[in-house]
């Protein structure tokens, strides 16, 4: 039933059983038992939220995960239309995000309080492709950061979309189409300066100094070590 309510436009329900009543008469109450009944009804379903969702207010926050660097975190707002009068209050929704048939991460909603009508949820997109060197996943990241292109995405549930078994079947078959506008920051790295010291010859480490500019900061300078590849 949970799966039907989630995925279908209409769910048929039947209430069937027996009832015991007391008939009040002038001579007193007369008990009547085991009166059979069977009533059919319709429940309007979520219909997969119309198979679409909208994403807005996206930014890049940094890294996340247990080690602090398992994935790139992008906070955003997800809007879903609930066409039913069914409400759902749950936690830890996590749906795979697919770009050109490649899973590039998950959309995570920690608190999911669904009401009839339009609903907006604070969401985190966790960019974590199965293969970090996948060219399609890298293409998404490049276009998202450096262009203003509209990137078409598919959100498709799986068996890990909810920690609750009663919701798993419905969410595992949920499909939503959406798109994401790129940040259009083609010059996010404005300067790179590599310093090779005498110690680099023995440690294979160099000092890298680069400037990054973004829409919410002027210029930030970072210092880090990187490995020298090759002789």
Secondary structure, 3 states (H helix, E strand, C coil): CHHHHHHCCEEEEEEEEEEEEEEEECCEEEEEEEEEEEEEEEEECCHHHHHECEEECCCCCEEECCCCCCEEEEEEEEEEEECCCCCEEEEEEEEEEEECCEEEEEEEEEEEEECCEEEEEEEEEEECCCCCCCHHHHHHHHHHHHCCCEEEEEEECCCCCCCCHHHHHHHHCCEEEEEEECCCCCCCEEEEEEECCCCHHHHCEEEEEEEEEECCEEEEEEEEEEECCCC
